[in-house]
Amino acid sequence: MTPVTALLLAFGAGAAGGAVVGAVGWGAARRARSLRLAVMVPPAAAIAAVVASVVVSTQAMYLTVEQTWLMLAACAGGAVVGLLTAVLLARRVRRLEDGVARERIARAASDQSERARRQLVAALTHDLRTPLAGIRAMAEALEDGVAVDSDDYLRRIRDEVDRTATMVDDLFELARLQAGLTPQHPQDVRLQDAVEQAVLLVSPLAAERGAVIHIAEDRLVDESRMAPTSRVDPVSLHRVLLNLLVNAVQGGGRVEVSVLDEDRGTGGLMHGGTGGTVGVRVDDSCGGIPEADLVHLFEAGWRGQRARTPGSSGAGLGLTVVHELVRAAAGRITVTNTARGCRFEVRLPCGAEVSAADR
């Protein structure tokens, strides 16, 4: 074998070995869409080319078996160092990929938050303008002495001020909740009592809207059974129930409130004395909400095609505040459509057991 032939054979063997390993590795990297795997392909291809060239060269130089293994051992040492370097580089690339992915997620969340903030500001601007314009017009009428019924004007001004104050309070409470500044003082609260108190307060509004609130009968009549209690901040629970009931009675009709017994199926997700949850369910007669709109129902300032509170100028913050209050209590809230309307279900951590005899 001439030197030129041996040189060409060594070159061809190295090129073929590197090409085969490179093609296989590159194809795998493309299918897996992994930058880390792609980083390891070039050194692996180079090592394969060197080993193939050495094997062919040793055959052309008629080296002994010992000499051949000696050269292969030298190649193996270089291969180990090269592969370790590639692995370390791939790990570095992985960290960079993870950092880039986290940055993209954070940027997307920031953009979504900014869009939500702009929508909320736009909604509040629109909703505050209406009552303020009415207050100004009625105040000017009183000032000019052209008001036909000054007492009626004063009452309407007071109503508009109360409505505006409610929107401002909801916005302030939402900001505090999202910043984690609302203090929570959890204690054991019997849900049936909390529901009855909330219904008592909402009953006048329900009568005005033509709604009837029905509380499901307490089934825990046996003194050996335990009344559902929740470990929750009573003020937060009271506000959650009020907001849900006010929301439910707006459309009139029948509103049914049920206290849900303990559910241990979510023990690992909740914080409570027994690891389970108890809850409250509110069914209204609103006629239902489009399925595509349900996922947006708890977003600040969001409104569907058909307003939940016709004729009102609320800023769409009530359900958002409810969602944040429930989340702060380590609970969850869901909404689904029923045959008559909507069903809101709140699940909260269980409290200490209270027998029916201790009511």
KEKE-3310 file (N, C-alpha, C; in steps of 0.2 Angstrom, whole numbers, plus 5000, padded with zeros to 4 digits):
npx = (5004:5003:5010:5002:4990:4987:4986:4974:4965:4965:4960:4947:4941:4941:4933:4921:4917:4915:4905:4895:4892:4889:4878:4868:4868:4864:4852:4844:4845:4837:4825:4822:4822:4832:4843:4854:4857:4861:4873:4882:4884:4895:4908:4907:4906:4918:4927:4923:4928:4942:4945:4941:4950:4962:4961:4961:4973:4982:4981:4986:4999:5004:5005:5008:4997:4998:5003:4993:4982:4988:4987:4974:4970:4975:4967:4955:4957:4957:4945:4937:4939:4935:4921:4917:4919:4910:4898:4898:4897:4884:4876:4878:4872:4859:4855:4855:4845:4834:4834:4831:4818:4811:4812:4805:4792:4790:4790:4779:4769:4770:4766:4753:4748:4750:4741:4729:4729:4727:4715:4707:4709:4703:4690:4686:4687:4677:4666:4666:4664:4651:4642:4648:4645:4631:4630:4636:4627:4615:4619:4621:4609:4602:4609:4606:4593:4583:4578:4565:4561:4569:4573:4572:4582:4593:4593:4596:4608:4615:4614:4621:4634:4636:4637:4648:4658:4658:4664:4677:4681:4681:4691:4702:4703:4705:4718:4725:4724:4730:4743:4746:4743:4732:4726:4724:4714:4712:4699:4688:4674:4656:4648:4635:4629:4636:4631:4617:4618:4623:4613:4602:4606:4606:4593:4584:4588:4587:4573:4569:4574:4566:4570:4571:4578:4583:4588:4596:4590:4597:4605:4611:4604:4605:4612:4623:4630:4642:4643:4647:4662:4673:4691:4694:4696:4684:4679:4683:4676:4663:4662:4664:4653:4643:4646:4644:4630:4624:4628:4621:4607:4604:4598:4585:4572:4574:4586:4597:4605:4618:4625:4640:4646:4660:4674:4686:4693:4703:4713:4727:4729:4724:4724:4720:4712:4708:4713:4704:4690:4677:4662:4652:4638:4631:4617:4610:4598:4601:4601:4612:4630:4640:4650:4663:4665:4666:4679:4684:4678:4682:4692:4699:4689:4683:4670:4656:4646:4633:4628:4630:4624:4612:4609:4617:4632:4643:4661:4665:4672:4668:4667:4681:4687:4681:4687:4701:4700:4696:4707:4717:4713:4717:4709:4697:4688:4674:4665:4651:4639:4621:4605:4596:4604:4618:4631:4640:4654:4662:4676:4683:4696:4694:4688:4688:4679:4662:4649:4631:4624:4630:4627)
npy = (4994:5011:5026:5037:5031:5025:5037:5042:5032:5033:5046:5045:5036:5042:5053:5047:5040:5051:5057:5048:5047:5060:5063:5054:5059:5072:5071:5065:5076:5085:5079:5078:5091:5097:5108:5105:5092:5094:5102:5092:5084:5089:5087:5073:5068:5072:5064:5051:5052:5053:5041:5031:5035:5032:5018:5013:5018:5011:4998:5000:5004:4992:4989:4981:4971:4976:4989:4994:4994:5003:5015:5017:5018:5030:5038:5035:5042:5055:5056:5054:5066:5075:5072:5074:5088:5092:5087:5096:5108:5106:5105:5118:5125:5120:5126:5140:5139:5136:5148:5157:5152:5154:5168:5171:5167:5175:5187:5186:5184:5197:5205:5201:5205:5218:5221:5217:5227:5239:5237:5236:5249:5256:5251:5255:5269:5272:5267:5275:5287:5289:5288:5300:5310:5310:5314:5327:5333:5333:5340:5352:5356:5356:5367:5378:5379:5373:5360:5349:5340:5340:5332:5319:5321:5322:5309:5301:5306:5301:5288:5286:5290:5280:5269:5272:5273:5259:5253:5259:5254:5240:5240:5245:5234:5223:5227:5226:5213:5206:5210:5204:5210:5210:5206:5190:5181:5167:5156:5144:5142:5140:5135:5135:5145:5156:5157:5159:5172:5180:5178:5185:5198:5201:5199:5210:5216:5206:5205:5217:5214:5204:5191:5175:5168:5153:5143:5127:5114:5110:5096:5090:5084:5075:5072:5065:5068:5079:5096:5105:5115:5128:5132:5148:5165:5175:5187:5188:5177:5181:5192:5185:5177:5187:5194:5184:5181:5193:5194:5183:5186:5196:5194:5190:5178:5161:5158:5146:5141:5130:5121:5112:5096:5088:5085:5074:5071:5080:5081:5083:5095:5106:5116:5112:5106:5092:5089:5089:5097:5109:5116:5129:5131:5140:5142:5150:5159:5164:5160:5156:5156:5159:5146:5149:5161:5158:5155:5167:5174:5177:5187:5203:5217:5211:5208:5199:5196:5197:5207:5203:5210:5219:5236:5241:5249:5243:5239:5226:5219:5212:5198:5195:5199:5190:5178:5181:5182:5169:5162:5167:5161:5148:5141:5136:5141:5137:5138:5134:5130:5127:5119:5130:5141:5148:5140:5142:5136:5135:5130:5126:5125:5112:5115:5113:5099:5101:5097:5094:5096:5107:5118)
npz = (5000:4995:5002:4999:4996:5009:5016:5010:5014:5028:5029:5023:5031:5043:5040:5036:5048:5057:5050:5050:5064:5067:5059:5064:5077:5075:5069:5079:5088:5082:5081:5095:5098:5105:5112:5120:5117:5104:5106:5111:5099:5090:5097:5099:5086:5081:5089:5085:5072:5074:5080:5070:5060:5067:5068:5055:5051:5059:5054:5041:5044:5049:5063:5079:5089:5102:5101:5093:5102:5111:5105:5103:5116:5120:5111:5118:5130:5126:5121:5132:5140:5130:5129:5142:5143:5134:5140:5152:5145:5140:5151:5155:5145:5147:5159:5154:5145:5154:5161:5151:5147:5160:5160:5149:5153:5164:5157:5149:5159:5165:5154:5152:5165:5164:5153:5159:5169:5162:5156:5167:5173:5162:5163:5176:5175:5165:5173:5184:5179:5176:5188:5194:5185:5186:5200:5200:5191:5198:5210:5205:5201:5213:5218:5210:5213:5205:5207:5208:5218:5231:5242:5235:5226:5235:5241:5229:5226:5237:5235:5224:5228:5238:5229:5221:5231:5235:5224:5224:5237:5234:5224:5232:5241:5233:5228:5240:5244:5233:5235:5247:5259:5267:5282:5290:5301:5306:5312:5320:5311:5310:5296:5293:5302:5297:5284:5286:5293:5282:5272:5279:5279:5265:5261:5260:5248:5239:5240:5233:5221:5217:5220:5228:5242:5246:5259:5260:5270:5286:5287:5298:5310:5319:5334:5335:5324:5316:5314:5299:5300:5297:5296:5295:5291:5299:5295:5281:5276:5278:5269:5257:5256:5256:5244:5234:5236:5234:5220:5215:5217:5208:5196:5199:5203:5210:5222:5229:5243:5249:5262:5262:5266:5274:5263:5260:5249:5244:5252:5252:5247:5254:5269:5285:5300:5298:5286:5276:5266:5268:5262:5253:5243:5230:5220:5207:5197:5184:5171:5165:5159:5145:5140:5136:5142:5156:5161:5162:5172:5185:5183:5185:5182:5170:5159:5153:5138:5141:5154:5172:5181:5177:5173:5183:5189:5192:5194:5190:5200:5211:5210:5208:5220:5228:5224:5227:5241:5244:5239:5248:5259:5258:5250:5237:5223:5212:5196:5188:5175:5177:5175:5177:5179:5186:5196:5210:5219:5234:5242:5257:5270:5283:5299:5317:5324:5327:5337:5333:5345:5351:5345)
capx = (5000:5007:5008:4996:4984:4986:4983:4967:4961:4964:4956:4941:4939:4939:4927:4915:4915:4913:4899:4889:4890:4886:4871:4864:4867:4860:4845:4841:4844:4832:4818:4820:4822:4836:4850:4859:4860:4865:4880:4886:4885:4901:4913:4906:4908:4926:4930:4922:4932:4949:4945:4941:4956:4967:4960:4963:4980:4986:4981:4991:5006:5006:5007:5007:4991:4999:5004:4986:4978:4990:4985:4967:4969:4977:4961:4950:4958:4955:4937:4934:4940:4931:4914:4916:4918:4903:4893:4898:4894:4877:4873:4878:4867:4853:4854:4854:4838:4829:4834:4827:4811:4808:4812:4799:4786:4789:4788:4772:4765:4770:4762:4746:4746:4749:4735:4723:4728:4725:4708:4704:4709:4698:4683:4685:4686:4670:4661:4666:4662:4643:4639:4650:4642:4625:4631:4637:4621:4610:4621:4620:4601:4601:4613:4602:4586:4578:4576:4558:4560:4576:4574:4573:4589:4598:4593:4599:4615:4618:4614:4627:4640:4637:4639:4655:4662:4659:4669:4683:4683:4683:4698:4707:4703:4709:4725:4728:4724:4735:4749:4747:4743:4726:4728:4720:4714:4708:4696:4683:4667:4651:4646:4627:4628:4638:4626:4611:4619:4623:4606:4598:4608:4605:4586:4580:4590:4583:4566:4569:4576:4562:4573:4569:4584:4581:4594:4595:4589:4603:4604:4614:4599:4607:4617:4629:4634:4646:4641:4653:4665:4679:4696:4695:4695:4676:4677:4684:4671:4657:4662:4664:4646:4639:4647:4641:4623:4622:4628:4616:4600:4603:4593:4579:4571:4576:4593:4598:4612:4619:4632:4643:4649:4667:4676:4693:4697:4708:4717:4734:4729:4721:4727:4715:4713:4708:4716:4699:4687:4670:4660:4646:4636:4626:4614:4606:4593:4603:4601:4619:4635:4643:4656:4670:4666:4667:4686:4686:4673:4685:4697:4697:4686:4681:4663:4654:4642:4627:4630:4627:4620:4609:4607:4622:4638:4649:4667:4667:4677:4666:4670:4688:4688:4679:4692:4707:4699:4696:4714:4720:4711:4719:4703:4696:4681:4673:4659:4648:4632:4616:4599:4593:4608:4625:4633:4647:4655:4668:4679:4688:4699:4690:4689:4687:4673:4657:4643:4625:4621:4634:4625)
capy = (5000:5017:5031:5041:5026:5025:5043:5043:5028:5036:5052:5043:5032:5048:5057:5042:5039:5057:5059:5044:5049:5067:5063:5051:5064:5078:5069:5064:5082:5089:5076:5080:5099:5099:5112:5102:5086:5097:5104:5086:5081:5090:5083:5066:5067:5073:5058:5046:5053:5051:5034:5028:5036:5028:5011:5012:5020:5006:4993:5002:5004:4985:4989:4975:4972:4980:4996:4997:4996:5009:5021:5017:5020:5037:5041:5035:5047:5061:5055:5055:5073:5079:5071:5077:5095:5093:5087:5102:5113:5105:5107:5126:5127:5119:5132:5145:5138:5137:5155:5160:5150:5158:5175:5172:5166:5181:5193:5185:5186:5204:5208:5200:5209:5225:5222:5217:5233:5244:5235:5238:5256:5259:5250:5260:5276:5272:5266:5281:5294:5289:5291:5306:5315:5311:5318:5334:5336:5334:5345:5359:5357:5359:5373:5383:5379:5370:5353:5348:5336:5341:5326:5314:5322:5320:5302:5298:5308:5297:5281:5286:5290:5273:5265:5274:5271:5252:5252:5261:5249:5234:5241:5245:5228:5219:5229:5224:5205:5204:5212:5200:5215:5209:5201:5184:5179:5161:5153:5139:5146:5136:5138:5136:5151:5161:5158:5162:5179:5183:5179:5190:5205:5201:5198:5216:5217:5200:5206:5222:5212:5199:5185:5172:5165:5147:5139:5120:5112:5107:5089:5087:5085:5070:5075:5061:5070:5085:5102:5108:5121:5129:5136:5153:5172:5176:5193:5186:5172:5185:5196:5180:5175:5193:5195:5178:5181:5199:5193:5178:5189:5202:5192:5188:5170:5157:5157:5141:5140:5124:5120:5106:5092:5087:5081:5072:5069:5085:5082:5086:5102:5111:5116:5111:5101:5085:5089:5089:5103:5110:5122:5132:5131:5145:5141:5156:5158:5169:5158:5153:5160:5156:5142:5152:5166:5155:5155:5174:5176:5180:5192:5210:5221:5208:5207:5195:5199:5199:5209:5199:5215:5224:5242:5243:5252:5240:5238:5220:5217:5208:5191:5195:5200:5184:5174:5182:5180:5162:5160:5169:5156:5142:5137:5136:5142:5135:5141:5130:5131:5122:5120:5136:5147:5146:5137:5144:5132:5137:5124:5129:5120:5110:5117:5108:5096:5104:5092:5097:5098:5112:5124)
capz = (5000:4995:5007:4997:4997:5016:5018:5008:5018:5034:5028:5021:5037:5048:5037:5036:5055:5059:5046:5053:5071:5067:5056:5069:5083:5073:5068:5086:5091:5078:5083:5102:5098:5111:5111:5124:5113:5098:5109:5111:5093:5087:5099:5098:5079:5080:5092:5081:5066:5076:5082:5064:5057:5070:5067:5048:5051:5063:5049:5036:5047:5051:5070:5082:5093:5108:5098:5091:5108:5115:5101:5105:5123:5119:5109:5123:5135:5123:5120:5139:5141:5126:5131:5149:5142:5130:5145:5156:5141:5139:5157:5155:5140:5150:5164:5151:5142:5159:5163:5146:5148:5165:5158:5144:5156:5168:5153:5147:5164:5166:5149:5154:5170:5162:5149:5164:5173:5158:5155:5174:5173:5158:5166:5182:5172:5162:5178:5189:5176:5176:5194:5196:5181:5189:5206:5198:5188:5203:5214:5201:5201:5220:5219:5206:5215:5200:5209:5209:5224:5234:5245:5231:5223:5240:5241:5224:5227:5242:5232:5219:5232:5240:5224:5220:5237:5235:5219:5227:5242:5231:5221:5237:5244:5228:5228:5247:5243:5228:5238:5253:5265:5271:5288:5290:5308:5305:5318:5318:5310:5308:5290:5293:5305:5293:5278:5289:5294:5276:5269:5282:5276:5258:5260:5257:5241:5236:5239:5229:5214:5215:5221:5234:5244:5250:5263:5261:5277:5289:5288:5304:5315:5324:5339:5335:5318:5317:5310:5295:5302:5293:5299:5291:5294:5298:5291:5274:5274:5278:5263:5251:5256:5254:5237:5230:5237:5230:5213:5213:5217:5204:5191:5202:5203:5216:5224:5234:5246:5253:5266:5260:5271:5273:5258:5261:5243:5242:5259:5251:5244:5259:5276:5290:5305:5296:5279:5271:5265:5268:5258:5252:5236:5228:5214:5205:5191:5179:5164:5163:5156:5139:5142:5134:5147:5163:5163:5163:5177:5191:5181:5187:5176:5164:5158:5147:5133:5145:5161:5177:5185:5173:5176:5188:5186:5196:5190:5189:5205:5216:5210:5208:5227:5231:5222:5230:5248:5245:5238:5254:5265:5256:5247:5230:5221:5205:5194:5182:5173:5178:5170:5178:5180:5188:5202:5213:5225:5238:5246:5262:5275:5288:5306:5322:5324:5332:5336:5333:5351:5353:5341)
cpx = (5004:5005:5002:4989:4982:4983:4976:4963:4960:4959:4948:4937:4937:4933:4920:4913:4912:4906:4893:4887:4887:4879:4866:4862:4863:4853:4841:4840:4838:4825:4817:4820:4826:4842:4855:4862:4864:4872:4884:4888:4892:4907:4913:4908:4915:4929:4929:4927:4939:4949:4945:4947:4962:4967:4963:4971:4985:4986:4986:4998:5009:5009:5005:5000:4992:5000:4997:4982:4981:4988:4977:4965:4970:4970:4956:4951:4956:4948:4934:4934:4935:4923:4912:4915:4912:4897:4892:4895:4887:4873:4873:4872:4860:4851:4852:4847:4833:4829:4830:4820:4808:4807:4806:4792:4785:4787:4781:4767:4764:4766:4755:4744:4745:4743:4729:4723:4725:4717:4704:4703:4703:4691:4681:4683:4679:4665:4660:4663:4654:4640:4642:4647:4635:4625:4632:4631:4616:4612:4620:4613:4599:4603:4609:4595:4581:4576:4569:4557:4567:4578:4575:4580:4594:4599:4597:4606:4619:4619:4620:4634:4642:4640:4647:4660:4663:4664:4676:4686:4685:4690:4703:4708:4707:4716:4729:4729:4729:4742:4751:4746:4737:4727:4722:4720:4709:4705:4691:4677:4662:4648:4639:4626:4630:4634:4620:4612:4619:4617:4602:4600:4606:4597:4583:4582:4587:4576:4565:4570:4571:4564:4571:4575:4581:4588:4592:4595:4595:4601:4607:4610:4601:4612:4623:4633:4637:4644:4648:4655:4671:4684:4697:4694:4687:4674:4677:4678:4664:4657:4661:4656:4641:4640:4643:4633:4621:4623:4623:4609:4599:4598:4587:4578:4573:4583:4593:4605:4612:4625:4634:4647:4656:4669:4684:4697:4702:4712:4724:4734:4727:4725:4721:4716:4713:4711:4710:4696:4680:4668:4653:4644:4631:4623:4609:4601:4595:4603:4607:4623:4638:4649:4663:4671:4668:4674:4688:4682:4676:4691:4694:4695:4683:4673:4661:4649:4635:4629:4626:4623:4617:4607:4612:4628:4644:4655:4669:4672:4675:4668:4677:4690:4687:4685:4699:4706:4699:4703:4718:4719:4713:4714:4703:4689:4680:4666:4657:4641:4627:4610:4596:4598:4615:4626:4640:4648:4662:4670:4684:4690:4694:4692:4689:4680:4668:4651:4636:4622:4625:4632:4623)
cpy = (5006:5021:5035:5037:5026:5031:5044:5038:5031:5042:5050:5040:5037:5051:5053:5041:5045:5059:5055:5046:5056:5067:5060:5056:5070:5077:5068:5071:5086:5086:5078:5087:5101:5102:5108:5096:5089:5099:5098:5083:5082:5086:5075:5064:5067:5067:5052:5046:5051:5044:5030:5029:5032:5020:5009:5013:5014:4999:4994:5002:4997:4985:4983:4977:4977:4987:4999:4999:5002:5015:5022:5020:5028:5041:5041:5040:5054:5061:5057:5062:5077:5078:5074:5085:5096:5092:5093:5108:5112:5107:5115:5128:5126:5124:5138:5145:5139:5144:5159:5159:5154:5165:5176:5171:5172:5187:5192:5186:5193:5207:5207:5204:5216:5226:5222:5224:5239:5243:5237:5245:5259:5257:5254:5267:5277:5272:5272:5287:5294:5291:5298:5312:5316:5315:5325:5337:5338:5339:5352:5361:5360:5366:5379:5383:5377:5363:5353:5345:5336:5334:5320:5315:5320:5313:5299:5300:5303:5290:5281:5286:5283:5269:5266:5272:5263:5250:5254:5256:5243:5235:5241:5238:5223:5220:5226:5216:5203:5205:5208:5204:5214:5204:5196:5182:5173:5158:5148:5143:5140:5139:5139:5143:5157:5162:5161:5170:5183:5184:5184:5197:5206:5201:5204:5217:5212:5202:5212:5219:5206:5192:5182:5167:5159:5144:5132:5118:5109:5100:5086:5088:5080:5072:5071:5064:5077:5090:5104:5114:5122:5133:5142:5160:5173:5182:5192:5182:5176:5189:5191:5179:5181:5194:5190:5179:5187:5198:5188:5181:5194:5200:5189:5180:5167:5156:5152:5141:5134:5124:5113:5102:5091:5083:5080:5070:5074:5086:5085:5093:5108:5110:5116:5106:5094:5084:5089:5096:5103:5115:5124:5133:5136:5144:5147:5154:5163:5167:5155:5158:5156:5152:5145:5158:5164:5156:5162:5177:5180:5185:5199:5214:5218:5207:5203:5199:5201:5201:5205:5204:5220:5230:5245:5246:5249:5239:5231:5217:5213:5201:5190:5195:5193:5179:5175:5181:5173:5159:5161:5164:5149:5137:5138:5138:5140:5138:5136:5132:5125:5123:5127:5142:5145:5143:5139:5140:5134:5132:5128:5124:5119:5113:5111:5105:5099:5099:5097:5100:5105:5119:5130)
cpz = (5000:5000:5005:4998:5005:5019:5016:5012:5025:5034:5027:5027:5042:5046:5038:5044:5058:5056:5049:5060:5071:5064:5061:5075:5081:5072:5074:5089:5088:5080:5090:5103:5104:5109:5115:5120:5107:5100:5109:5105:5090:5090:5098:5090:5078:5083:5088:5074:5068:5077:5075:5060:5060:5069:5060:5048:5054:5058:5044:5038:5049:5058:5073:5086:5099:5106:5096:5097:5112:5111:5103:5112:5124:5117:5114:5128:5132:5122:5127:5141:5137:5127:5138:5148:5138:5135:5150:5152:5140:5145:5158:5151:5143:5155:5160:5148:5148:5161:5157:5146:5154:5163:5153:5148:5161:5163:5151:5153:5166:5161:5150:5160:5168:5158:5154:5168:5169:5157:5162:5174:5168:5160:5171:5179:5169:5168:5183:5186:5176:5182:5196:5192:5184:5196:5205:5195:5194:5208:5211:5202:5208:5221:5216:5208:5210:5202:5211:5216:5227:5238:5241:5228:5228:5241:5235:5224:5232:5239:5227:5223:5235:5235:5222:5225:5237:5229:5221:5232:5239:5227:5226:5240:5240:5228:5235:5246:5239:5231:5244:5259:5269:5276:5288:5298:5308:5312:5315:5317:5307:5302:5290:5296:5300:5287:5280:5290:5287:5272:5272:5280:5269:5256:5257:5250:5237:5234:5233:5221:5212:5216:5228:5236:5248:5253:5263:5268:5280:5290:5294:5310:5321:5328:5338:5329:5320:5312:5306:5298:5297:5297:5294:5294:5293:5294:5283:5272:5273:5271:5257:5250:5253:5246:5232:5230:5233:5222:5211:5213:5212:5198:5193:5202:5210:5216:5230:5236:5250:5256:5264:5265:5269:5267:5259:5255:5241:5248:5258:5249:5249:5265:5281:5295:5303:5289:5274:5270:5266:5264:5258:5245:5235:5221:5213:5199:5185:5172:5161:5160:5150:5142:5141:5139:5154:5165:5165:5169:5183:5189:5183:5181:5170:5165:5152:5142:5136:5152:5166:5181:5181:5176:5181:5185:5190:5191:5189:5194:5210:5216:5210:5216:5230:5230:5226:5238:5249:5244:5245:5259:5263:5253:5240:5228:5213:5203:5188:5181:5175:5174:5171:5178:5181:5195:5204:5219:5228:5242:5251:5267:5281:5295:5311:5322:5329:5331:5336:5339:5354:5349:5345)
residu = (MET:THR:PRO:VAL:THR:ALA:LEU:LEU:LEU:ALA:PHE:GLY:ALA:GLY:ALA:ALA:GLY:GLY:ALA:VAL:VAL:GLY:ALA:VAL:GLY:TRP:GLY:ALA:ALA:ARG:ARG:ALA:ARG:SER:LEU:ARG:LEU:ALA:VAL:MET:VAL:PRO:PRO:ALA:ALA:ALA:ILE:ALA:ALA:VAL:VAL:ALA:SER:VAL:VAL:VAL:SER:THR:GLN:ALA:MET:TYR:LEU:THR:VAL:GLU:GLN:THR:TRP:LEU:MET:LEU:ALA:ALA:CYS:ALA:GLY:GLY:ALA:VAL:VAL:GLY:LEU:LEU:THR:ALA:VAL:LEU:LEU:ALA:ARG:ARG:VAL:ARG:ARG:LEU:GLU:ASP:GLY:VAL:ALA:ARG:GLU:ARG:ILE:ALA:ARG:ALA:ALA:SER:ASP:GLN:SER:GLU:ARG:ALA:ARG:ARG:GLN:LEU:VAL:ALA:ALA:LEU:THR:HIS:ASP:LEU:ARG:THR:PRO:LEU:ALA:GLY:ILE:ARG:ALA:MET:ALA:GLU:ALA:LEU:GLU:ASP:GLY:VAL:ALA:VAL:ASP:SER:ASP:ASP:TYR:LEU:ARG:ARG:ILE:ARG:ASP:GLU:VAL:ASP:ARG:THR:ALA:THR:MET:VAL:ASP:ASP:LEU:PHE:GLU:LEU:ALA:ARG:LEU:GLN:ALA:GLY:LEU:THR:PRO:GLN:HIS:PRO:GLN:ASP:VAL:ARG:LEU:GLN:ASP:ALA:VAL:GLU:GLN:ALA:VAL:LEU:LEU:VAL:SER:PRO:LEU:ALA:ALA:GLU:ARG:GLY:ALA:VAL:ILE:HIS:ILE:ALA:GLU:ASP:ARG:LEU:VAL:ASP:GLU:SER:ARG:MET:ALA:PRO:THR:SER:ARG:VAL:ASP:PRO:VAL:SER:LEU:HIS:ARG:VAL:LEU:LEU:ASN:LEU:LEU:VAL:ASN:ALA:VAL:GLN:GLY:GLY:GLY:ARG:VAL:GLU:VAL:SER:VAL:LEU:ASP:GLU:ASP:ARG:GLY:THR:GLY:GLY:LEU:MET:HIS:GLY:GLY:THR:GLY:GLY:THR:VAL:GLY:VAL:ARG:VAL:ASP:ASP:SER:CYS:GLY:GLY:ILE:PRO:GLU:ALA:ASP:LEU:VAL:HIS:LEU:PHE:GLU:ALA:GLY:TRP:ARG:GLY:GLN:ARG:ALA:ARG:THR:PRO:GLY:SER:SER:GLY:ALA:GLY:LEU:GLY:LEU:THR:VAL:VAL:HIS:GLU:LEU:VAL:ARG:ALA:ALA:ALA:GLY:ARG:ILE:THR:VAL:THR:ASN:THR:ALA:ARG:GLY:CYS:ARG:PHE:GLU:VAL:ARG:LEU:PRO:CYS:GLY:ALA:GLU:VAL:SER:ALA:ALA:ASP:ARG)
# end
